[in-house]
Amino acid sequence: MFRFLVDIMLGKLAKWLRLLGYDVEYKEVKELCVLETFLNKGYVFLTRRQAWLNYKRLRNKPVYFITANEPFAQLCEVVKKLDLKFDPSTFCSRCLICNTLLEEKTREEVVNLVPDYVLHTYQTFKQCPQCKRVYWPGSHKEKMLARLKICFTEKNKQESPAF
């Protein structure tokens, strides 16, 4: 599975990739030596910074220059370019804020952490062990899946992803 280093100007793209379950480091990269350290660890670098095009040492490295302006179009561009697959088992498995893998929690474990309506409406919960943020499958999950289906279907009109 890909690991991504996402430049600071692509924050919404970083969240979409985390939503898909990818390990995403999101930071401002200013120095070539820092970038090369990540590349040597197997990360794919995603950026819109044109200055990186001038470095000969980055040729034939996993560096991808994003051309789309809108975040969802950026995601579709990455999906197509890197031939990413949708994996239901990794969807919503990472914290969108700090990138940590989420842990399943019972209703009793989150009783004081979510609004009463949410506690009585939803059965499944996940929590980030790092920042303690709690997630549940609200209506936004279906909306995200519908958008992702478009993105993954656009990638290959012949093959429809299994959502």
PyMOL commands that set and color helices and strands:
alter all, ss='L'
color gray80, all
select helices_A, chain A and resi 8-19+32-40+50-54+56-58+71-82+107-110+116-121+139-155
alter helices_A, ss='H'
color red, helices_A
select strands_A, chain A and resi 3-7+23-27+43-47+63-65+103-105+125-127+134-135
alter strands_A, ss='S'
color yellow, strands_A
deselect
rebuild
show_as cartoon
